[in-house]
Amino acid sequence: FKRLFINILAYFSPLYLFFMLSWGLAYHKMPIEKLMNLNRENISNQEVINLCEALIDSVNIARKRLHENDIEKTSIETVFDKAPEAYENLAIRYPFLTYKNPSIKKAAGSTLLSYMSTSGVYMFPTGEANVNDLGMIYDLPFVTTHEMAHQLGFASEDEANYLAYLACKNHPDPLFRYSAYYGTTFRALGKVWEIDSVYSKRLYNLLIPQVRGD
């Protein structure tokens, strides 16, 4: 058994080395809070609740400003074409977010990803951002910019979500701005649920019918 165990480790060690050199080390880079001078210390439950309330106001306003035509006329290809502009705007303030050589594509096997509740996958061996093309169009900008954040070297899911929020929020397209708040509001509601499930239901009911429908 000992020999078999050593042989298995020897077999997988080159694969592990390849993973660490091509992607795994990204988990140990300087965190986003230091790069952006953010403070994540001693966040209170009330601050989380206040943030969720602000996001609900923002997502309702963004949805009211979004015409149905803007949704219907937007294809996934249009989202892919417009997504790099989101990081162009951010890179003015944060040069380390300069995005070059776009490589965004529809994910092969989107049906399987949907069963797995997966919106996108970053393929670190090829550096491609793969987006589930069966997702709802108002969620695609957030998912696309999230995978682009991985392409920029941010491995943490939390960091990629935060960068996707900033990227979409500062985009001139109203669908991208709605996607920024849509992609974060429900995550914030989930955090409030952990603090006070009854109050999170009250906050959910403050969402306008269009947002709940989406």
C-alpha positions as CSV (number, residue, x, y, z in Angstrom):
1,F,0.0,0.0,0.0
2,K,2.8,2.4,0.8
3,R,4.5,1.8,-2.6
4,L,1.2,2.3,-4.3
5,F,0.6,5.5,-2.5
6,I,4.0,6.8,-3.4
7,N,3.5,5.9,-7.0
8,I,0.2,7.7,-7.1
9,L,1.8,10.8,-5.6
10,A,4.7,10.6,-8.1
11,Y,2.2,10.3,-11.0
12,F,0.2,13.4,-10.0
13,S,3.1,15.5,-8.8
14,P,3.9,16.9,-12.4
15,L,0.2,17.8,-12.8
16,Y,0.2,19.6,-9.4
17,L,3.5,21.4,-10.3
18,F,1.9,22.5,-13.6
19,F,-1.2,23.8,-11.9
20,M,0.8,25.8,-9.3
21,L,3.1,27.4,-11.9
22,S,0.3,28.2,-14.3
23,W,-2.5,29.2,-11.9
24,G,-2.1,28.1,-8.3
25,L,0.4,30.8,-7.3
26,A,-2.3,33.4,-8.2
27,Y,-4.0,32.4,-4.9
28,H,-0.9,33.8,-3.0
29,K,-0.6,37.1,-4.8
30,M,-1.2,40.5,-3.1
31,P,-4.9,40.6,-2.2
32,I,-7.2,43.1,-3.7
33,E,-7.8,45.0,-0.5
34,K,-4.1,46.0,-0.4
35,L,-4.0,46.8,-4.1
36,M,-7.0,49.1,-3.7
37,N,-6.4,50.2,-0.1
38,L,-9.6,48.7,1.2
39,N,-10.5,48.0,4.8
40,R,-12.0,44.5,5.5
41,E,-11.3,44.7,9.3
42,N,-14.1,44.4,11.8
43,I,-17.1,44.6,9.4
44,S,-20.2,44.6,11.6
45,N,-23.5,42.9,10.8
46,Q,-25.2,46.3,10.6
47,E,-22.8,47.4,7.9
48,V,-23.7,44.3,5.9
49,I,-27.4,45.0,6.3
50,N,-26.9,48.7,5.3
51,L,-25.0,47.6,2.3
52,C,-27.8,45.2,1.2
53,E,-30.4,48.0,1.6
54,A,-28.3,50.3,-0.5
55,L,-27.9,47.6,-3.2
56,I,-31.6,47.0,-3.3
57,D,-32.2,50.7,-3.9
58,S,-29.6,50.7,-6.6
59,V,-30.8,47.5,-8.4
60,N,-34.4,48.8,-8.4
61,I,-33.3,52.1,-10.0
62,A,-31.1,50.4,-12.5
63,R,-33.9,48.1,-13.6
64,K,-36.3,50.9,-14.0
65,R,-33.8,52.7,-16.3
66,L,-33.4,49.5,-18.4
67,H,-35.8,49.3,-21.3
68,E,-37.0,45.9,-22.4
69,N,-35.7,46.6,-25.9
70,D,-32.2,46.9,-24.3
71,I,-32.5,43.4,-23.1
72,E,-34.1,41.9,-26.2
73,K,-31.6,43.4,-28.7
74,T,-28.6,42.3,-26.7
75,S,-26.9,39.0,-27.6
76,I,-24.1,37.2,-25.8
77,E,-21.8,38.3,-28.7
78,T,-22.7,41.9,-27.9
79,V,-21.8,41.4,-24.3
80,F,-18.5,39.8,-25.2
81,D,-17.7,42.8,-27.5
82,K,-18.6,45.4,-24.9
83,A,-17.0,43.7,-21.8
84,P,-13.4,44.8,-22.4
85,E,-14.6,48.5,-22.2
86,A,-15.5,47.8,-18.6
87,Y,-11.9,47.2,-17.6
88,E,-10.7,50.1,-19.8
89,N,-12.6,52.5,-17.6
90,L,-11.2,50.8,-14.4
91,A,-7.7,50.7,-15.6
92,I,-7.6,54.5,-15.7
93,R,-7.7,54.5,-11.9
94,Y,-6.2,51.1,-11.4
95,P,-3.5,50.4,-14.0
96,F,-3.0,46.8,-12.7
97,L,-6.5,46.1,-14.2
98,T,-5.4,46.8,-17.8
99,Y,-7.0,44.1,-19.9
100,K,-5.2,43.0,-23.1
101,N,-5.8,40.4,-25.8
102,P,-9.5,39.5,-25.1
103,S,-10.2,35.8,-25.1
104,I,-13.8,35.3,-24.2
105,K,-15.9,32.5,-25.6
106,K,-19.1,30.5,-25.1
107,A,-18.5,27.5,-22.9
108,A,-18.6,24.1,-24.5
109,G,-21.0,22.0,-22.5
110,S,-23.2,24.8,-21.2
111,T,-26.0,22.4,-20.6
112,L,-23.9,20.4,-18.1
113,L,-22.7,23.7,-16.5
114,S,-26.3,24.7,-16.0
115,Y,-27.1,21.5,-14.2
116,M,-24.1,22.2,-12.0
117,S,-25.4,25.8,-11.4
118,T,-22.2,27.1,-12.9
119,S,-22.3,30.4,-14.9
120,G,-18.7,30.4,-16.2
121,V,-15.4,28.6,-16.1
122,Y,-11.9,30.0,-16.4
123,M,-9.6,27.6,-18.2
124,F,-6.2,28.3,-16.7
125,P,-4.2,26.1,-19.2
126,T,-5.4,28.2,-22.1
127,G,-6.2,31.5,-20.4
128,E,-9.8,31.5,-21.8
129,A,-12.9,33.0,-20.1
130,N,-15.7,30.5,-20.8
131,V,-19.2,31.8,-20.2
132,N,-22.3,29.6,-20.0
133,D,-24.4,30.8,-23.0
134,L,-27.6,29.5,-21.5
135,G,-27.6,32.1,-18.7
136,M,-30.0,35.0,-18.5
137,I,-28.8,38.0,-20.6
138,Y,-28.9,40.4,-17.6
139,D,-26.5,38.2,-15.7
140,L,-24.1,37.7,-18.5
141,P,-22.2,41.0,-18.2
142,F,-21.4,40.2,-14.5
143,V,-20.4,36.6,-15.3
144,T,-18.2,37.7,-18.3
145,T,-16.3,40.4,-16.3
146,H,-16.0,37.9,-13.4
147,E,-14.2,35.4,-15.7
148,M,-12.1,38.3,-17.1
149,A,-11.0,39.1,-13.6
150,H,-9.6,35.6,-13.4
151,Q,-7.7,36.3,-16.7
152,L,-6.2,39.3,-15.0
153,G,-4.7,36.9,-12.4
154,F,-7.2,37.2,-9.5
155,A,-8.0,33.6,-8.5
156,S,-10.2,34.3,-5.5
157,E,-13.9,34.1,-6.3
158,D,-14.7,37.0,-3.9
159,E,-12.1,39.2,-5.6
160,A,-13.4,38.3,-9.1
161,N,-17.0,39.1,-7.9
162,Y,-15.9,42.5,-6.6
163,L,-14.0,43.4,-9.8
164,A,-17.0,42.3,-11.9
165,Y,-19.2,44.6,-9.8
166,L,-16.8,47.5,-10.2
167,A,-16.3,46.9,-14.0
168,C,-20.0,46.6,-14.7
169,K,-21.0,49.5,-12.5
170,N,-18.7,51.9,-14.3
171,H,-19.8,50.7,-17.8
172,P,-21.8,53.2,-20.0
173,D,-24.2,50.4,-21.1
174,P,-27.3,50.3,-18.8
175,L,-27.5,46.5,-19.1
176,F,-24.0,46.2,-17.6
177,R,-24.8,48.6,-14.8
178,Y,-28.0,46.6,-14.0
179,S,-25.9,43.4,-14.1
180,A,-23.5,44.9,-11.5
181,Y,-26.2,45.4,-9.0
182,Y,-28.1,42.2,-9.9
183,G,-25.0,40.2,-9.5
184,T,-24.3,41.5,-6.0
185,T,-27.7,42.1,-4.5
186,F,-28.6,38.5,-4.1
187,R,-25.2,37.6,-2.7
188,A,-25.7,40.4,-0.2
189,L,-29.2,39.1,0.7
190,G,-27.6,35.7,1.3
191,K,-25.2,37.3,3.8
192,V,-28.1,39.0,5.5
193,W,-30.0,35.7,5.7
194,E,-27.1,34.4,7.8
195,I,-27.5,37.3,10.1
196,D,-31.3,37.6,10.3
197,S,-33.4,35.4,8.0
198,V,-36.6,37.2,8.8
199,Y,-35.2,40.6,7.9
200,S,-33.7,39.3,4.7
201,K,-37.2,38.2,3.6
202,R,-38.4,41.8,4.3
203,L,-35.5,43.2,2.2
204,Y,-36.3,40.7,-0.6
205,N,-39.8,42.0,-0.7
206,L,-38.5,45.5,-1.3
207,L,-37.2,44.4,-4.8
208,I,-39.5,45.6,-7.6
209,P,-41.4,42.9,-9.5
210,Q,-39.2,43.2,-12.5
211,V,-36.0,42.3,-10.5
212,R,-37.7,39.5,-8.7
213,G,-38.9,38.2,-12.1
214,D,-35.4,38.4,-13.4
